Amino acid sequence: MAFQSRNKFCFFKENGINEIDYKDVKLLEKFISDRGKIRSSLITGITKQEQAKVARLIKVARELALLPYVTTSSYKQSYNRR
């Protein structure tokens, strides 16, 4: 079976978003995994330039304590590990 490529779609163009700001935490959280890692452009479907911009804005928001660097995992909570 041959590899089939998915159609890439731009999240920002589909939703009519022209400007991205570091203060828009709800939007930036869509590009962060549950562990706190920045998702790649292969997963999010945005272009390379937009991915670099989103990554930079996430880092700024983390520096200003608007977004967490790391989230608490359910593994630690379920087993009461420190």
Secondary structure, 3 states (H helix, E strand, C coil): CCCCCCCCCCHHHHCCCCCCCCCCHHHHHCCECCCCCECCHHHHCCCHHHHHHHHHHHHHHHHCCCCCCCCCCHHHHHHCCC
